[in-house]
């Protein structure tokens, strides 16, 4: 039981028998008198009179609401303070949440949590009230919460390897408590200097900071934290991955499967924690109510002060370890650095290789077929871990984390489809993973001007993913004829295939220009995906016209849902009232988020084709006036496509559509000359990073550098 201060007056006011205002760190009466306040000596007596005394003598918090408030009380938007220690908990039940190796010291430590990863946790009997409150709160948690995290499932040999390398973000001790995960790295956490620190001991943290540190550490891996992160993923991040999947595999099915699949649960927690770190712990208020109290699993105490990046790294490490253990039971020894260096795609590829080498594994789940739910879960976790990596990376670096996706799905198709004459269809989870990786593949390939990793000529793979393509490589004229996917999903995914063809066309066009400039092809710079299955012919006018015809066929076969339900061609700028000013772009809103994102990508594909038409020496313009007319038509086409892309973005679709517009806005931003239009593009990019946490600063810098050269 924490000690209770018997007299809260400073020493000077106590000796002079004056009423002290008890301000921290110095009382106002001493400050007004121009003397140095001697501070407060708090003689403590240990009593136990229940929760009422603990609430009364809670740690001093200047300018903040005490953590022991009612359910509806909030100290910050979207943050609820929990009532801790609602039940009486004496010193006898505190060690129940500590690992067996923890020992109790007899002297109070003045260190600010600088524990070595290989040392046992030392707690003193004179621990501050903040630390004791946090420990008492965790003591009241059921042991089922602690074991549900299942963090300590890794064996002692892996723990020894992790400690020997010194690079592991996780202490793999064989303890029964998952809370050592956060405590191990207490010394590595960074926190800005607190204004509550006493002037006499600047290195000593205040009780409030100490409370936040230990409380956040002890919550790591608990049922509450896992529930908070999984719900955040389902409500905010799952829709990103289900942009072209109306059955909501990642939003609905993945959280359910995470109940019985630890590596999938920790993958979800890793991505959610990293996103919260990018958002500085603030959640989007769009999904909650305005007048009702949020559920307990929707809030996290002191969320803005938590080191979410550390938690995300810990969960990512656990995910990689658990995936390796799930792939092979014999997989018991690997260094922590190897786990962090191996990408999620490489782990899934190794699983598929092991599956082909051991045919007996194919019959473990005969009801599910050769491709079991375990395989879907591994692909889903790999996709989530890839999103974890690229969330704060520039688009140029996405290719590094996507390396190996072509070989993975080609091997998967070969192992599962075989030589059967019946077209093979990938399971639901594998299709959802494929379309997410294919979308990231073509966007990153466009920025790097390299061919995509997925080969658009491998028609069997795209058919297995669910789209209808005939033997000549043509899409159906009516997009509503497909029975495997919904009409909207089939249209959106078919466009990804068309855009993949466009990106490869642009890459070959760049290669042709390079060869014409240098005079020979041997000087072509190497590309990460230069080893394609089939050589692509050089771009020609006929190839360009075929792509334009495919886009027009796709557009004419769209269902009605791809029409915008709201459109303002000349929206007024209400920030300049009472003056009448109009925005340079329209505002366009679609009822379905997938339709908004798909139409943005459609205009992007048409813009890329318009700007990269190959020269035709036979039917091309022959006079200067003909060329001038061609330039005017190109400018009209460019302006129209750019206005449509920015108009959909200004309509502010849901986050699932906004996260994939970064390369698109970068492309149209290079086409604009009006300073007001350029400013809007920059604001849209900054808004994506501020609202959704995706990295856009590199795109903004490149745009501004490009504009400065004109």
C-alpha positions in Angstrom: 0.0 0.0 0.0 1.6 3.4 -1.0 2.4 5.7 1.8 0.2 8.7 2.6 1.6 12.2 3.2 0.8 13.4 6.7 1.5 17.1 6.0 1.7 18.6 2.5 3.0 22.1 3.5 6.5 23.2 2.5 9.2 23.4 5.2 9.3 27.2 5.3 5.6 27.7 5.7 5.5 24.9 8.3 8.1 26.6 10.4 6.5 30.1 10.1 3.0 28.6 10.7 1.7 30.0 7.5 -0.9 28.6 5.2 0.9 27.0 2.2 -0.8 26.8 -1.2 1.0 23.5 -1.8 1.9 24.4 -5.4 4.5 22.1 -7.1 7.4 22.2 -7.4 7.6 25.4 -5.4 4.9 27.0 -3.4 3.6 30.4 -4.5 4.1 32.1 -1.1 7.9 31.4 -1.2 8.1 32.6 -4.8 6.3 35.9 -4.0 8.7 36.4 -1.0 11.7 36.0 -3.3 13.1 33.1 -1.4 14.0 29.6 -2.5 11.3 27.1 -1.5 12.9 24.4 0.6 10.4 21.8 -0.8 8.1 19.3 0.7 9.0 16.6 3.1 6.3 14.0 3.0 6.4 11.7 6.1 4.4 8.7 5.1 2.5 6.2 7.1 1.3 2.9 5.7 -2.3 2.2 6.2 -4.9 0.4 4.2 -8.4 1.9 4.3 -9.5 0.8 0.8 -9.9 2.5 -2.5 -11.2 5.8 -1.0 -7.9 6.6 0.6 -5.9 5.7 -2.5 -8.1 8.0 -4.6 -7.7 10.8 -2.1 -3.9 10.6 -1.9 -3.2 9.9 -5.5 0.0 11.2 -7.1 0.1 14.9 -7.6 -0.7 15.9 -11.2 -0.4 19.5 -12.0 -2.8 20.7 -14.7 -4.2 17.2 -15.4 -7.2 15.3 -14.3 -6.5 12.5 -11.9 -6.6 9.0 -13.4 -9.3 8.0 -10.8 -12.3 9.7 -12.5 -15.7 8.6 -13.6 -16.3 6.7 -16.8 -17.4 9.7 -18.8 -14.6 12.0 -17.7 -11.9 12.6 -20.4 -8.6 14.5 -20.1 -8.1 14.7 -23.9 -10.1 14.0 -27.0 -10.5 10.3 -27.6 -8.7 9.4 -24.3 -10.4 8.1 -21.2 -8.8 7.9 -17.8 -9.4 4.5 -16.1 -10.4 4.2 -12.4 -7.5 2.1 -11.1 -7.5 -0.1 -8.0 -11.2 -0.2 -7.7 -10.7 -3.1 -5.4 -8.6 -3.2 -2.3 -5.2 -4.7 -3.1 -2.5 -4.9 -0.4 1.2 -5.6 -0.7 0.6 -9.3 -0.5 -1.0 -9.7 -3.9 1.5 -7.4 -5.8 4.0 -10.1 -6.8 1.3 -12.2 -8.5 1.9 -10.3 -11.8 5.7 -10.3 -11.6 8.0 -12.9 -13.2 9.5 -15.5 -10.9 12.9 -13.9 -11.3 11.8 -10.5 -9.9 13.2 -9.6 -6.5 12.4 -7.0 -4.0 15.1 -4.6 -2.9 15.4 -2.8 0.3 16.5 0.6 -0.9 14.8 3.0 -3.3 16.5 3.4 -6.7 17.1 6.8 -8.1 17.5 5.6 -11.6 14.9 6.4 -14.2 14.2 2.9 -15.4 17.7 2.1 -16.8 17.5 -1.6 -16.6 19.7 -3.9 -18.7 17.9 -6.3 -20.9 19.7 -9.2 -19.2 19.0 -8.0 -15.6 16.2 -9.0 -13.4 13.7 -6.3 -12.5 14.4 -4.8 -9.1 11.5 -3.3 -7.2 11.8 -1.5 -3.9 9.5 -1.6 -0.9 9.4 2.2 -0.9 8.1 2.4 -4.5 6.3 5.6 -5.3 2.5 5.7 -5.2 2.4 6.0 -9.0 4.3 2.8 -9.6 2.4 1.0 -6.8 -0.9 2.1 -8.3 0.1 0.7 -11.7 1.3 -2.6 -10.2 -1.8 -3.0 -8.0 -3.9 -2.4 -11.1 -2.1 -5.1 -13.0 -2.4 -7.4 -9.9 -6.1 -7.2 -10.1 -6.1 -8.4 -13.7 -6.9 -12.1 -14.1 -4.0 -14.4 -14.9 -6.0 -15.5 -17.9 -5.3 -12.0 -19.4 -1.6 -12.6 -18.9 -1.5 -16.0 -20.5 -3.8 -14.9 -23.4 -0.9 -12.9 -24.8 1.2 -16.0 -25.0 4.4 -14.0 -25.5 6.6 -16.4 -23.6 6.0 -19.4 -25.8 9.5 -19.2 -27.3 12.0 -21.6 -25.9 15.0 -20.7 -23.7 17.5 -21.4 -26.5 16.0 -18.6 -28.6 16.1 -16.4 -25.5 19.8 -17.0 -25.1 20.4 -16.2 -28.8 18.4 -13.0 -28.5 20.4 -11.8 -25.5 23.7 -12.7 -27.1 23.1 -10.6 -30.2 22.0 -7.5 -28.4 19.8 -6.5 -31.3 16.5 -8.0 -30.2 13.7 -5.6 -29.3 12.4 -8.3 -27.0 13.6 -10.1 -23.9 12.8 -13.8 -24.4 13.0 -14.9 -20.8 11.2 -18.1 -19.8 8.8 -16.4 -17.5 5.1 -16.8 -17.0 4.4 -13.1 -17.3 4.2 -11.3 -20.7 4.8 -7.9 -19.0 8.6 -8.2 -19.1 8.3 -7.4 -22.8 7.9 -3.7 -22.1 9.9 -3.6 -18.9 13.0 -4.9 -20.6 13.2 -1.8 -22.8 12.3 0.8 -20.2 15.8 2.2 -20.3 15.7 2.6 -24.0 12.5 4.7 -24.1 12.8 8.3 -24.9 10.6 10.9 -23.2 10.9 14.7 -23.3 11.8 16.4 -20.0 8.8 16.7 -17.8 7.7 20.1 -16.4 6.9 18.3 -13.1 10.5 17.3 -12.4 11.9 18.8 -9.2 14.6 21.4 -9.7 16.8 19.7 -7.1 16.9 16.4 -9.1 16.5 17.0 -12.8 17.3 13.4 -13.7 14.5 12.0 -11.6 11.2 11.5 -13.4 8.0 12.8 -11.8 5.4 10.5 -10.4 3.1 11.1 -13.3 5.7 10.1 -15.9 6.7 7.2 -13.7 3.1 6.1 -13.5 2.7 6.3 -17.3 5.9 4.4 -18.0 5.2 1.4 -15.7 1.5 1.3 -16.6 2.2 1.2 -20.3 4.9 -1.4 -19.8 2.7 -3.7 -17.7 -0.1 -3.4 -20.3 2.0 -4.8 -23.1 0.5 -8.1 -24.3 -2.4 -8.0 -22.0 -6.0 -8.8 -23.0 -6.9 -5.1 -22.9 -4.1 -3.9 -25.1 -4.5 -6.7 -27.7 -8.3 -5.9 -27.8 -7.6 -2.2 -28.2 -5.1 -2.8 -31.1 -7.3 -5.4 -32.9 -10.3 -3.2 -32.7 -8.3 -0.3 -34.1 -7.1 -2.5 -36.9 -10.6 -3.7 -37.7 -12.1 -0.2 -37.7 -9.4 1.9 -39.3 -6.7 -0.3 -41.1 -8.7 -3.3 -42.3 -10.7 -1.2 -44.8 -7.3 -0.2 -46.4 -6.7 -3.9 -47.3 -10.3 -4.5 -48.3 -10.6 -1.7 -50.8 -11.5 -4.2 -53.6 -12.9 -7.0 -51.5 -16.6 -6.5 -50.6 -16.5 -9.6 -48.4 -14.1 -7.8 -46.0 -11.5 -10.5 -45.4 -9.0 -8.3 -43.5 -11.6 -6.3 -41.7 -13.9 -9.1 -40.6 -12.3 -12.6 -41.1 -8.7 -11.8 -40.0 -9.7 -10.6 -36.4 -11.8 -13.8 -36.0 -8.9 -16.0 -37.2 -6.5 -14.1 -34.9 -8.3 -15.7 -31.9 -6.7 -19.1 -32.6 -3.7 -18.0 -34.7 -1.1 -16.2 -32.5 1.1 -14.9 -35.3 -1.9 -13.4 -37.1 -3.0 -11.7 -33.8 0.5 -10.2 -33.2 0.8 -9.1 -36.9 -2.5 -7.1 -36.5 -1.2 -5.7 -33.2 2.1 -4.6 -34.8 0.5 -2.7 -37.6 -2.0 -1.1 -35.3 0.7 0.0 -32.9 2.9 1.4 -35.5 0.0 3.4 -37.0 -0.8 4.8 -33.6 2.8 5.8 -33.3 2.5 7.6 -36.6 -0.6 9.3 -35.3 1.0 10.1 -31.9 -1.6 8.0 -30.2 -4.6 9.9 -31.5 -7.5 7.9 -33.0 -9.8 9.2 -35.7 -13.1 10.4 -34.2 -15.1 9.4 -37.3 -16.3 6.0 -36.1 -17.5 6.8 -32.6 -20.6 8.4 -31.2 -20.9 12.0 -30.0 -23.0 11.6 -26.8 -22.3 8.1 -25.6 -19.3 6.8 -23.7 -16.9 4.6 -25.6 -16.4 0.9 -24.8 -13.4 0.0 -22.6 -11.7 -1.7 -25.6 -11.9 1.5 -27.6 -9.7 3.6 -25.3 -6.2 3.3 -23.9 -4.9 5.2 -20.8 -2.4 8.0 -21.7 -2.5 6.9 -25.4 -0.6 10.0 -26.5 2.3 9.3 -24.1 2.8 5.7 -25.0 5.8 4.6 -27.1 3.8 2.9 -29.7 6.7 2.4 -32.0 8.4 0.3 -29.4 5.3 -1.8 -29.0 5.0 -2.2 -32.7 8.5 -3.4 -33.0 8.0 -5.9 -30.2 4.9 -7.3 -31.8 6.5 -7.4 -35.2 9.4 -9.5 -33.8 6.9 -11.8 -32.1 5.0 -12.2 -35.3 8.1 -13.2 -37.3 9.1 -15.7 -34.6 5.6 -17.2 -34.4 5.4 -17.5 -38.2 8.7 -19.3 -38.3 7.5 -21.6 -35.5 4.2 -22.3 -37.3 5.9 -23.1 -40.5 8.1 -25.8 -39.0 8.1 -27.2 -35.5 11.8 -27.9 -35.9 12.4 -24.3 -36.4 13.8 -23.5 -32.9 17.1 -21.7 -33.3 17.5 -18.4 -35.1 19.0 -15.1 -34.1 16.9 -12.0 -33.6 18.7 -10.1 -36.3 17.9 -12.8 -38.8 14.2 -12.6 -37.9 14.2 -8.9 -38.4 16.1 -9.0 -41.7 14.0 -11.6 -43.3 10.9 -10.1 -45.0 7.4 -11.4 -44.5 7.3 -12.4 -48.2 10.5 -14.5 -47.7 8.9 -16.3 -44.7 5.8 -17.2 -46.8 8.0 -18.4 -49.7 9.9 -20.6 -47.3 6.6 -22.0 -46.0 5.5 -22.8 -49.6 8.9 -24.5 -50.3 8.6 -26.6 -47.2 5.0 -27.5 -48.3 6.2 -28.8 -51.7 9.1 -30.8 -50.1 6.8 -32.5 -47.6 3.6 -33.7 -49.4 2.3 -35.2 -46.2 1.5 -31.7 -45.0 -1.0 -31.4 -47.8 -3.3 -33.9 -46.3 -3.5 -32.4 -42.8 -6.8 -30.7 -43.6 -8.5 -32.7 -46.3 -11.7 -30.8 -46.0 -10.0 -27.5 -46.8 -8.1 -28.9 -49.8 -4.4 -28.6 -50.4 -4.5 -25.0 -49.4 -5.5 -24.9 -45.8 -6.6 -22.0 -43.7 -3.1 -22.0 -42.2 -1.8 -21.0 -45.7 -4.3 -18.2 -46.0 -3.4 -17.0 -42.5 0.3 -17.0 -43.4 -0.4 -14.9 -46.6 -2.6 -12.6 -44.6 0.0 -12.0 -42.0 2.7 -11.5 -44.7 0.5 -8.8 -46.3 -0.1 -7.1 -42.9 3.6 -7.2 -42.1 4.4 -5.7 -45.6 2.0 -2.8 -44.9 3.8 -2.4 -41.5 7.1 -1.9 -43.4 5.9 0.5 -46.0 3.7 2.7 -43.8 6.5 5.2 -43.1 8.6 4.4 -46.2 8.9 6.5 -49.3 7.2 4.9 -52.4 10.7 4.3 -53.9 11.4 1.8 -51.1 8.3 -0.2 -51.5 9.9 -2.4 -54.1 12.4 -3.7 -51.5 9.7 -5.0 -49.2 7.7 -6.5 -52.2 10.6 -8.4 -53.5 9.7 -12.1 -54.1 5.9 -11.7 -54.6 6.1 -13.0 -58.2 7.9 -16.2 -57.3 5.7 -16.7 -54.3 2.4 -16.7 -56.2 3.8 -18.4 -59.3 4.9 -21.3 -57.0 1.6 -21.2 -55.2 -0.3 -21.4 -58.5 1.9 -24.3 -59.7 1.6 -26.2 -56.5 -2.1 -25.8 -56.2 -3.4 -25.5 -59.7 -1.1 -28.0 -61.4 -2.0 -29.1 -64.9 -5.7 -29.4 -64.3 -7.8 -28.3 -67.3 -10.3 -26.7 -64.9 -9.3 -23.1 -64.1 -8.0 -22.9 -60.6 -9.3 -20.2 -58.3 -7.2 -19.1 -55.3 -8.9 -19.3 -51.9 -10.5 -16.2 -50.4 -7.6 -15.2 -48.2 -5.0 -15.8 -50.9 -7.0 -13.6 -53.4 -7.3 -10.8 -50.9 -3.5 -10.9 -50.3 -2.8 -11.0 -54.0 -4.8 -7.9 -54.9 -3.2 -5.9 -52.1 0.3 -6.8 -53.2 -0.6 -6.3 -56.9 -1.8 -2.8 -56.2 1.3 -1.8 -54.2 3.4 -3.4 -56.9 2.1 -1.3 -59.8 2.2 2.0 -57.7 5.8 1.4 -56.6 6.9 0.3 -60.1 5.5 3.6 -61.5 7.5 5.7 -59.2 10.7 3.7 -59.9 10.0 3.4 -63.6 10.6 -0.3 -63.6 8.5 -3.3 -64.7 6.1 -4.7 -62.2 6.9 -7.9 -60.5 3.6 -9.5 -61.4 3.6 -10.4 -65.1 0.4 -9.2 -66.8 0.9 -11.8 -69.5 0.6 -14.7 -67.0 -3.1 -14.9 -67.6 -3.6 -18.1 -65.5 -2.5 -16.2 -62.4 -4.9 -13.3 -63.0 -7.7 -15.7 -63.7 -6.9 -17.6 -60.5 -7.2 -14.3 -58.7 -10.8 -14.0 -59.9 -11.0 -11.8 -63.1 -12.3 -12.9 -66.4 -9.8 -12.7 -69.3 -10.1 -14.7 -72.5 -7.3 -16.4 -74.3 -6.6 -13.3 -76.4 -6.0 -11.2 -73.3 -9.3 -9.2 -73.5 -11.7 -8.3 -70.7 -15.4 -9.0 -71.1 -17.4 -6.1 -72.5 -19.9 -6.5 -69.6 -18.2 -6.4 -66.2 -21.3 -7.8 -64.5 -21.0 -11.2 -66.1 -18.4 -12.5 -63.5 -20.0 -14.7 -60.9 -16.9 -15.2 -58.7 -16.5 -11.7 -57.5 -19.0 -8.9 -57.0 -19.5 -6.5 -59.9 -17.6 -3.7 -58.1 -14.7 -6.0 -57.1 -14.3 -7.5 -60.5 -14.2 -4.0 -62.1 -11.7 -2.7 -59.6 -9.4 -5.7 -59.8 -9.6 -5.8 -63.6 -8.4 -2.2 -63.7 -5.3 -3.2 -61.6 -4.5 -5.7 -64.3 -4.8 -3.0 -67.0 -2.7 -0.6 -64.9 0.0 -3.3 -64.6 0.1 -3.5 -68.4 0.4 0.3 -68.6 3.3 0.4 -66.1 5.2 -2.3 -68.0 4.5 -0.3 -71.2 6.0 2.8 -69.6 9.0 0.9 -68.4 9.7 -0.4 -71.9 9.1 3.0 -73.3 11.7 4.4 -71.0 14.1 1.6 -71.9 13.6 2.4 -75.6 14.3 6.1 -75.0 17.5 5.2 -73.1 18.7 3.0 -76.0 18.0 5.7 -78.6 19.9 8.2 -76.4 22.9 6.0 -75.9 22.9 4.2 -79.2 23.1 0.6 -77.7 21.2 -1.5 -75.2 24.0 -2.7 -73.1 24.1 0.5 -71.1 20.5 0.0 -69.8 20.6 0.4 -66.0 19.8 -2.7 -64.0 16.3 -2.8 -62.4 15.1 -4.9 -59.4 12.6 -6.8 -61.5 14.6 -7.1 -64.8 14.2 -10.9 -64.8 10.8 -11.3 -66.3 9.3 -14.5 -67.4 8.6 -13.4 -71.0 10.3 -10.6 -72.9 8.1 -7.7 -73.5 8.1 -6.2 -77.0 9.2 -2.6 -77.5 6.3 -0.1 -77.2 4.7 0.9 -80.5 1.7 2.8 -81.6 -0.3 -0.5 -82.0 0.5 -1.5 -78.4 -0.5 2.0 -77.2 -3.8 1.9 -79.2 -4.6 -1.6 -77.8 -4.2 -0.3 -74.2 -6.4 2.7 -75.0 -9.0 0.3 -76.5 -8.9 -1.9 -73.4 -9.4 1.1 -71.1 -12.4 2.2 -73.1 -13.9 -1.3 -73.1 -13.5 -1.5 -69.3 -15.1 1.9 -68.8 -18.1 1.1 -71.0 -18.8 -2.1 -69.1 -18.9 -0.5 -65.6 -21.9 -1.0 -63.4 -24.0 2.0 -62.3 -22.3 2.2 -58.9 -19.2 3.8 -60.5 -21.1 7.0 -61.2 -20.6 9.8 -58.7 -23.6 10.5 -56.6 -22.5 14.1 -55.8 -20.6 16.6 -57.9 -19.8 20.3 -57.5 -18.2 21.6 -60.6 -17.5 25.0 -59.1 -17.4 24.8 -55.3 -17.2 28.0 -53.4 -14.2 28.7 -51.2 -16.1 29.5 -47.9 -12.9 30.5 -46.2 -12.9 33.7 -48.2 -16.5 34.8 -47.5 -18.0 37.3 -48.0 -15.9 37.5 -51.2 -17.1 35.1 -53.9 -14.2 32.8 -54.7 -14.3 29.4 -56.4 -11.9 26.5 -56.0 -10.0 25.5 -59.2 -11.1 21.9 -58.9 -14.5 20.2 -58.6 -15.6 18.1 -55.7 -16.7 14.6 -56.5 -18.2 12.0 -54.1 -18.9 8.3 -54.6 -21.2 6.2 -52.5 -18.8 3.3 -52.5 -15.2 3.9 -51.4 -13.9 1.2 -53.8 -15.5 3.1 -56.7 -13.9 6.4 -55.7 -10.5 4.8 -55.6 -11.0 2.8 -58.8 -12.0 5.9 -60.8 -9.0 7.8 -59.5 -6.8 5.0 -60.8 -8.7 4.9 -64.1 -8.0 8.6 -64.8 -4.4 8.0 -63.7 -4.0 5.2 -66.3 -5.5 7.3 -69.1 -3.2 10.2 -68.1 -0.1 8.0 -68.2 -1.1 6.7 -71.7 -1.7 10.2 -73.0 1.7 11.6 -71.8 3.6 8.6 -73.2 2.3 8.0 -76.7 5.1 6.6 -78.9 6.1 8.6 -81.9 4.7 7.4 -85.2 6.7 8.4 -88.3 3.9 7.4 -90.7 0.6 8.6 -89.4 1.9 11.3 -87.0 1.6 15.1 -87.6 3.7 16.2 -90.5 3.5 20.0 -90.1 4.2 22.4 -87.3 0.6 23.4 -87.0 -0.4 19.7 -86.8 2.0 19.2 -84.0 0.8 22.3 -82.2 -2.8 21.0 -82.5 -1.6 17.7 -81.0 0.0 19.6 -78.1 -3.3 21.5 -77.4 -5.3 18.2 -77.3 -2.7 16.7 -75.0 -3.0 19.7 -72.6 -6.8 19.4 -72.6 -6.6 15.7 -71.8 -4.0 16.3 -69.1 -6.0 19.0 -67.5 -9.2 17.0 -67.5 -7.6 13.9 -66.0 -5.8 15.9 -63.3 -9.0 17.8 -62.4 -10.9 14.5 -62.0 -8.2 12.9 -59.8 -8.0 16.0 -57.5 -11.8 16.4 -57.5 -12.2 12.9 -56.1 -9.5 13.6 -53.5 -11.2 16.9 -52.6 -14.4 15.1 -52.1 -12.6 13.4 -49.2 -13.4 9.8 -49.6 -12.8 7.4 -46.8 -9.3 6.5 -45.7 -9.2 3.3 -47.8 -9.3 5.4 -51.0 -6.9 8.1 -49.7 -4.0 6.0 -48.8 -3.4 4.9 -52.4 -3.5 8.3 -53.9 0.0 9.4 -53.0 1.6 8.4 -56.3 -1.4 9.6 -58.2 -1.3 13.1 -56.7 2.4 13.2 -57.3 1.8 12.4 -61.0 -0.8 15.1 -61.5 1.1 17.6 -59.4 3.9 17.6 -62.0 1.4 18.7 -64.7 -0.1 21.8 -63.0 1.3 25.3 -63.6 -1.2 27.4 -61.5 0.3 28.1 -58.0 -3.2 27.7 -56.4 -3.5 24.2 -58.0 -0.1 23.2 -56.8 -0.9 24.4 -53.3 -4.0 22.2 -53.2 -2.0 19.2 -54.3 0.5 19.8 -51.5 -2.3 20.2 -48.9 -3.9 16.9 -50.1 -0.6 15.1 -49.6 0.0 16.7 -46.2 -3.5 15.8 -45.2 -2.9 12.1 -45.9 0.1 12.1 -43.6 -1.7 14.1 -40.9 -4.9 12.1 -41.0 -3.7 8.6 -41.9 0.0 8.4 -40.9 1.4 7.6 -44.4 4.7 9.1 -45.4 4.2 11.9 -48.0 7.0 14.4 -47.2 9.4 12.9 -49.8 6.7 13.4 -52.5 6.1 17.0 -51.5 9.9 17.8 -51.5 10.2 16.3 -55.0 7.2 18.2 -56.3 8.5 21.5 -54.9 12.0 20.8 -56.3 10.4 20.1 -59.7 8.3 23.3 -59.6 11.4 25.4 -58.6 13.2 24.3 -61.8 10.5 25.7 -64.1 
